[in-house]
Amino acid sequence: MELVDHSKPVIEDKEIVSDVRDEDLTQKVLRRVFAVGKTFVGVKFKQAEFSQCYFRNCRFIRCDFTGANISKSNFRGSQYEECKFHYSTWEHTYLDEEFLDRCLPSEENLARDLVRTLRVNFGHVGNYPAVNKAASIEVALTGQHLFNAAYSKQSYYRSKYKSWNRLYHAVRHLQWKALDLLWGNGESIFRVLCCGIFLVVVWGAYLAWQYPQFSWPESLRVSVQAFWGVSTTPPVPDGHLAALTALRFLLVGLFMAILIKRLARR
């Protein structure tokens, strides 16, 4: 096995006192570098390593952070314009959650990977609202990627996902879509509530259609009562009551699972 040295130049214990333009810091190690309110234009941070750095209220314009590893640093209040963050990783770093809205790559699979590392990072620093936001974005990007892998006509997807692999992603997307409608793939309490309301309304309509003795208002009232396990007058057929009870337990279980998941992130 043939090996060569691959040492990275280190910039350590420095303060940046002026704006930086068109600087190449590719594969450099920035350790305890300090800057406040400075502007960085066209700076290349490709595969750079940030450790214990402080870049507060800085402005990054057309900077390239591709493959950068950022850890134990502070980027609060910083702004990013037309910057690249492909394949970058973040650990124990303070970062505004608006980053999730403005700085993700256009490719959904790369954006998903970046959001995944940001979700873990936000958890490390205790920013739990950002953790929940990142998790929701990650779920949406996963669905978008599965859809493109199965149905997109773009050359990238059609050259990479073919034949049975394409069918496999179509099945996965169908599964993702069903779970998304049911409970937002584990991220939406609102979806669970909507499913419960939709279920009760549909069951009420079915009772009114199948059993003439039930008027529409009465069938809706009976469905709500049966769903919550309250005895009804007139009584609901045993089969309907058992089905509604089982669905109630399912939806309540999903509701509690989302609550526990969100509380576990704290």
N, C-alpha and C positions, 0 to 999 in steps of 0.2 A: 504494500500500500504506500503510495507516494503522497506526501503531505507538504504543504507550503504554509508559511506564516500568513496569518490574516488578522493582524492587529489593527485596531481602529484608533485614529488620532483622538485624544481626549481634550475637551475644553472644560476646565474645571474651576469652580469658585470665581466666576467672572460676572460682572454686571454690564449689561448692554446699555450704553448711555446715549445712543443716537439711533435713528431709524436705519434699517438695513435693506439694501436693494440688490437683487441679482447676485446673491451670495450662494456658493455651492458648499453645503454642509453634508453632502452625501456620505453615509457610513461613518459619521463622526459620533462620538460619545459626548453628550452635553450633561455635565454633572454639576448640580448646584449652580446653574446659570440663572441670572436674575434680570428681569426686565418688566417695567411698569409703564403702560401708556405708549408703547413704541409701535411703529408700523413696519411690517415686514412685507416687501414686495418682490415677487418672483424668486423667493428663496427656496432652494432645494434641500429638503430634509429627508430624502429617500434613504430608507434603511438606517436612519439615525436612531440613536438611543437617548431618550430623555430620562434622567433620573434625579429626583429631588429638585426639579427646576421650578421657577416661579415666573409665569408669564401672565400677569394680571392686567385686564383691561387693554390688552394689545390688539392690534389689527393685522390680520394675515390676508394678503391679497395675492391671488394666483400662486400660492405656495404649494409645494408638492411634498406630502407626507407619506407617499407610497411605501408600505412596508416598515414604517416607523414603529418603534416600541416605546411607549410612553408610560412611565410608572412613577408613583409617589410624587406627583407634581401637582401644580395648581394653575389652571387655565380659566379661572372664573372671570367673567366679564369680557372675555376676548371675543372678537368677531372674525368671521371667516368668509371671504368672498372668492368664489371660483377656485377653491382649493381642492386638492385630491387627497383622499384618505383611504385609497384602496389597500387592502391587506394590512392596515395598521392595527395595532393592539393597544389596549388601554388597561392599566391596572392601578388601583388605589389613587386615582387622579380626580381632583375636583374639576368639574366641567358643567357648564350650564346645559340644562336639558333641551334648550332650543337647538342645540347641535343636531338633535334627532330630526328636526324639521328642515334643516337647511344644508346639511353637509353630507348626506348619504350619497353613495355612488348611484348612477342611473341604472346600472345593471342590478336586477333584483336579487340575484344570488350573492353578489358581493356586498350589497347593502344589508342583506340578511345576516351575513357573517359579521359585519361591522356592528350591527345592532346587537348581536349576541354577545360580543365582547364588551360592548358598552353597558348592556344590562347587568352583567356581572360586576363591571366597574362601579356602576351606580350603587349596587348593593354593598360593595366594599366601603364606600364613603357614607353610607346611610341615607342616600337620597331615594327613598322608597316610592314617592310618586313617579319619579323618572324610571324606576325599575318597572313599575306597572305599565307605563307608557311604552317603554322599550319592548316589553313582552307582547303588547298588543300589536305594535308595528311588526315585530318578528313573525307573529302568526299571519298577518296580512301578506307579508312578503313571501312567506312559505307557500301560501295559496297561489299567489301570482306566479311563482316559479313553477309550481306543479302544472298550472294551466298552460304556461308557455311551453314547458317541456312536452306536453301532450298535444297541444293544438296550434301553437304558433307556426307560422310559415316562414319565419326568419331563418336564414341559412345556418346560423349558429346552432339553433335548436334542432333543425332537421338533420344536420350532419352529426350531432352528438347523440340525439335520442331517436332511435330507429326501431321499427318493427315491434317486437315484444316489449322492448324498453319503453317505447312510447305508450303502448297499451297499459303497462304497469303504472306509469305516471298518470294516465287517465283515470285508472281505478283509484289511485291515491288521491287525486284531486276530487273525485266524486265523494270519497270518504271524508276528506277535509271539508268539503262544502256542506255535507250533511251535519257534521259536528259543529260547523260554524253557525248554521241556522239554529241548531239546538241550544248551544251554550257558548258560542263564540270561541270554540276550541279551548274552553277552560278559562276564558278571560272576560266574559261579559255576563254579569248578573242580570242586566237589562234583557238579554236574549232569553234567559231562563224564564223571567216574568212574562215576556211576550208569548213564549211557547205555552205557558200555563193558561193565559187568557185566551189564546187562539184555540187551545184544546177544549176549554169549557164551552166556548161559543159554538164550535163545530159539533160537539156532542149534544148541545142543546138543540141545534138545528136538526140533527139526526133524530133525536127523540120526537120532536114536533112532526117530522115527516113519517117516521115509522109507526108512531103510536098516536092515533087521532085524539085520544083522550087528553093529550098534553097540548095546550095552546103554546104559542111561541114564548110569551113572557113566563108562563108556568114552567115550560121545559128548561128555559135558561136558569130560572131560580132553582129548579130541582138539580140541574147539572152542577151548579155552584155548591149546593149543599152536599151532594153526593161526593164531589171531588174532595171536600174537606172532611168527609166522614160523618156528616150530620144526617140523622134520620130524616127521611122526606115523606111528605104526604101530597099526592099518592106515592107509594113506594116505587123505587127504580128497580127494574128487573135485576136479578142477582148477577147475571153475566156482566151487565153494564157497571154495576157497583164494584165488582171485583176488578174490572179493567181500569176504572177511574182511580181506585185505591192504589193499584200497582203503578199507574202513571204518576200519582201524587208522590209516592215514595221515591220514584225515579227523579222527578224534578226537584224535590226537597233535597235529595242526596247530591244532585249537581249543584244546587244553590250553596249547600254547606261546603262542598269541595272547593268552590271558588273562594268562599270566605276564608277557609283554612289556608288555601294557597297564598292569598294576599297577606294574611296575618303572618304566615311563615316567612315572608320576605322581610319582615320588620326585625 
